């Protein structure tokens, strides 16, 4: 397959496939591209998130988003030839909410909407590269467990919930590493976490990839306090590196974790960590880059 293979047509290349993400209006993109090149192009939509389930910012008085974004997702689904979702949770959360989003559209029948979306949908976990650390971790070894929180410092990743979680585990000796991307506006939960747990934070930065992987390999746990998680790339990377999951019981984690890896925390560790790590690696085999890429390729090839 040559998704990236291009043939010239004047100054405009002809793609084999249009591969679009859920942030794009696929219908508008197809109209413009196909009008330019004068032919129909097989189009794949990869739903890496959906605008029905994406949580509002609690710091705002009201949610400023418009239902238009959810309807654009819906329109894109019907404009694409193949629709891929990065998790079953992503698909189900969209279906659970889209019917409410279209309720104001009076006079338009949507009785078969769920059935039509499901008929066009496939779940394909995104490809994840297994970390292969090349350098020693900058964090010194210690007896207390090292917990990484590798998420963006934004409201949807629950920095306020991280603070609550850390407070509820003060009795446990825990070292923290904050590894996620950060921005000019610092969430209040992160500010307070840094103040209250300054003595327990052993790393706080957005490191290079090499250092990031070395820290994951030295950590004992990966913590998520996300309000939404359509897949959980950072958590999956961390588990591939050997971290135990300390994550919410729902969201995409219901499908990413085998039974033995659910409900764990530094206060409730598994009896046999090696066995749990082995089960996690087996369960997540479909997400390893070569396997996940082959599945996506096979689904794309069905429209070529």
C-alpha positions in Angstrom: 0.0 0.0 0.0 1.3 3.5 -0.8 -0.7 5.8 1.4 2.2 8.3 1.1 2.8 7.5 -2.5 2.2 10.5 -4.8 1.8 10.9 -8.5 2.1 14.3 -10.0 -0.8 16.1 -11.7 0.5 19.5 -12.7 1.7 21.0 -9.5 -0.7 19.0 -7.4 0.1 15.5 -6.3 -2.5 12.7 -6.4 -2.7 10.8 -3.2 -3.7 7.1 -3.0 -5.7 7.8 0.1 -6.8 10.8 2.2 -6.1 10.0 5.8 -8.0 12.5 8.0 -8.2 13.0 11.8 -11.3 13.9 13.7 -10.2 17.6 14.0 -10.9 18.0 10.2 -14.2 18.6 8.4 -13.8 15.6 6.1 -16.7 16.5 3.8 -15.3 20.0 3.1 -11.8 18.5 2.6 -13.0 16.0 0.1 -14.9 18.6 -1.9 -11.8 20.8 -2.2 -9.2 18.0 -2.9 -11.3 16.0 -5.3 -12.4 19.1 -7.2 -8.7 20.0 -7.6 -7.5 16.6 -8.9 -10.7 15.7 -10.8 -11.3 12.3 -9.3 -12.7 10.6 -6.2 -10.1 9.6 -3.6 -10.7 6.9 -1.0 -10.9 8.6 2.4 -10.1 7.3 5.9 -11.3 9.1 9.1 -9.3 8.3 12.2 -11.4 9.3 15.2 -8.7 10.0 17.8 -11.2 11.9 19.9 -14.8 13.1 19.7 -16.3 16.5 20.5 -19.4 14.9 22.1 -17.5 13.5 25.1 -14.7 16.1 25.4 -15.1 17.6 28.9 -15.8 21.3 29.5 -13.3 23.4 31.4 -14.7 23.6 35.0 -12.9 26.9 35.5 -15.3 28.6 33.0 -18.7 29.8 34.0 -20.1 28.0 31.0 -19.0 25.8 28.2 -18.2 28.0 25.2 -18.1 25.1 22.7 -20.8 24.9 20.1 -22.6 21.7 19.2 -21.4 22.4 15.7 -18.2 20.6 16.5 -20.0 17.4 17.4 -22.2 17.7 14.3 -19.0 18.1 12.2 -17.7 14.8 13.6 -21.0 13.2 12.6 -20.9 14.7 9.1 -17.2 13.5 8.7 -18.2 10.0 9.7 -20.7 9.8 6.8 -18.3 11.5 4.4 -15.5 9.0 4.9 -15.2 5.6 3.3 -13.6 4.0 6.3 -14.0 5.2 9.9 -11.5 4.1 12.6 -11.8 4.7 16.3 -8.8 4.5 18.6 -10.8 2.8 21.3 -14.2 1.2 21.9 -14.8 3.8 24.6 -14.3 6.6 22.1 -17.0 5.1 19.8 -19.4 4.3 22.6 -19.1 7.7 24.2 -19.8 9.4 20.9 -22.9 7.3 20.3 -24.2 7.9 23.8 -24.0 11.6 23.3 -24.7 12.3 19.7 -28.4 11.5 19.9 -28.8 14.2 22.5 -26.8 16.6 20.3 -29.2 16.2 17.4 -32.4 16.4 19.5 -32.9 20.1 18.5 -32.9 19.1 14.8 -36.7 18.8 14.7 -38.3 17.2 11.7 -35.2 15.2 10.7 -35.5 11.5 11.5 -32.5 10.0 13.4 -34.0 6.7 14.4 -31.3 4.6 12.7 -28.4 7.0 13.5 -26.6 4.6 15.9 -27.0 1.7 13.6 -25.6 3.6 10.6 -22.6 4.9 12.6 -21.8 1.4 13.9 -22.0 0.0 10.4 -19.3 2.4 9.2 -17.0 2.0 12.3 -14.0 -0.1 13.2 -11.9 0.0 16.4 -8.2 0.2 15.7 -5.8 1.1 18.6 -3.2 3.6 17.7 0.3 2.3 17.1 2.5 2.7 20.2 6.3 2.4 20.1 7.6 0.3 23.0 10.1 2.5 25.0 13.7 1.4 24.6 15.6 3.6 27.0 19.2 4.2 26.0 20.3 6.3 29.0 20.2 5.9 32.8 17.4 7.7 34.5 18.2 11.1 36.1 16.2 10.1 39.1 18.1 8.2 41.8 16.8 4.9 43.0 15.1 4.8 46.3 13.0 2.4 48.5 9.7 4.4 48.0 7.7 3.9 44.8 8.2 6.3 41.9 4.9 7.4 40.3 4.9 9.2 37.0 2.1 11.6 35.9 2.9 12.0 32.2 0.0 14.2 31.1 -0.6 17.6 29.6 -1.1 20.2 32.3 -4.7 21.0 31.3 -8.1 20.7 32.9 -9.1 17.6 31.0 -6.2 15.6 32.5 -7.5 16.3 36.0 -4.7 18.2 37.8 -7.1 19.0 40.6 -7.9 15.3 40.9 -4.2 14.6 41.0 -4.0 16.9 44.0 -6.9 15.1 45.7 -5.4 11.7 45.0 -2.0 12.7 46.4 -3.6 14.1 49.5 -5.6 10.9 50.1 -2.3 8.9 49.9 -0.2 11.0 52.3 0.3 8.0 54.4 2.2 6.2 51.7 5.7 7.2 50.9 5.5 8.2 47.2 7.9 10.0 44.9 6.3 11.9 42.1 7.6 12.7 38.6 5.5 15.2 36.5 6.5 14.7 32.9 3.7 16.2 30.8 3.6 19.2 28.5 3.0 22.4 30.2 1.7 25.8 29.1 1.8 29.5 30.1 -1.4 29.1 32.2 -0.7 26.8 35.1 -3.7 24.9 36.5 -4.5 25.7 40.1 -4.2 22.0 41.0 -0.7 21.8 39.8 0.3 25.0 41.7 -1.0 23.5 44.9 0.4 20.1 44.2 3.9 21.7 43.8 3.5 23.6 47.1 2.1 20.7 49.2 4.3 17.9 47.8 7.5 19.8 47.0 9.6 17.3 49.1 8.1 14.3 47.2 8.5 15.7 43.7 11.7 14.3 42.3 11.2 15.4 38.7 9.1 18.2 37.2 9.7 19.0 33.6 9.0 18.1 30.0 12.1 16.1 29.1 13.5 15.0 25.8 12.3 11.7 24.4 15.4 9.8 25.6 15.2 11.1 29.1 11.4 10.5 29.2 11.8 6.9 28.3 14.6 6.4 30.8 12.3 7.8 33.6 9.5 5.6 32.5 11.8 2.6 32.7 12.8 3.5 36.3 9.3 4.2 37.5 7.0 1.8 39.4 3.6 3.3 38.6 1.9 5.5 36.0 -0.9 7.6 37.4 -3.8 9.0 35.4 -6.5 11.4 36.8 -8.0 12.1 33.4 -11.6 13.2 33.1 -11.6 11.7 29.6 -9.2 9.4 27.9 -10.1 8.3 24.3 -7.0 6.0 24.2 -4.3 6.8 26.7 -1.0 6.8 24.8 1.1 8.1 27.7 -0.3 5.4 30.0 0.2 2.6 27.4 3.8 3.7 26.8 4.4 3.7 30.6 2.9 0.2 31.0 5.1 -1.0 28.1 8.0 0.3 30.1 7.0 -1.8 33.1 4.9 0.7 35.1 1.9 -0.6 37.1 -1.4 1.3 36.2 -2.9 3.6 38.8 -5.8 4.9 36.7 -9.6 5.5 36.7 -11.8 2.5 36.5 -13.7 3.6 33.4 -13.0 5.5 30.2 -10.7 3.7 27.7 -8.9 2.0 30.6 -11.7 -0.6 30.8 -10.4 -2.1 27.5 -6.7 -1.3 27.9 -6.3 -3.2 31.1 -6.6 -7.0 31.7 -8.5 -8.0 34.8 -5.4 -8.5 36.9 -4.3 -4.9 36.3 -7.5 -3.2 37.4 -8.0 -1.4 40.8 -4.3 -1.2 41.6 -2.5 1.5 43.4 0.7 1.9 45.5 -1.6 1.3 48.5 -3.0 -1.8 46.9 -0.2 -3.4 44.8 -0.5 -6.8 43.1 0.7 -9.9 44.8 2.7 -10.9 41.8 3.9 -7.8 39.8 5.8 -9.8 37.3 2.7 -11.8 36.4 0.6 -8.6 36.0 3.3 -7.0 33.8 3.3 -10.1 31.6 -0.5 -10.0 31.3 -0.5 -6.3 30.5 2.1 -6.8 27.7 0.0 -9.7 26.2 -3.2 -7.7 26.5 -1.7 -4.6 24.8 -0.1 -6.6 22.0 -2.5 -5.1 19.5 -1.3 -1.6 20.3 2.4 -2.4 19.6 3.3 -0.3 16.6 3.9 -3.2 14.1 0.7 -4.9 15.0 -1.5 -1.8 15.2 -0.1 -0.5 11.9 -0.9 -3.8 10.1 -4.5 -3.6 11.3 -4.9 0.0 10.1 -3.2 -0.8 6.8 -5.6 -3.8 6.2 -8.6 -1.6 6.9 -7.4 1.1 4.6 -6.6 -1.4 1.9 -10.3 -2.5 1.9 -11.2 0.8 0.2 -8.3 0.9 -2.4 
